[in-house]
Amino acid sequence: MLNRYERARIIGARALQIAMDAPVLIETVEIDSIRVAITELDAGVLPLTVIHKDE
């Protein structure tokens, strides 16, 4: 489970990629890169893994 800071960082980084013409990984009618990034994250199509190390 992502915490709010991890979620914000991932959405921000992906939205920047989309704004710079990276291919969108889902079918959507949205034009706002942040909303597209949120939808991609919620759909689980982003190819990334966050590893939490136990301290």
Buried (B, 14 or more C-beta within 10 A) or exposed (E): EEEEEEBEEBBEEBBEBBEEEEEBBEEEEBEEBBBBBBBBBEEEEBEEEEEEEEE
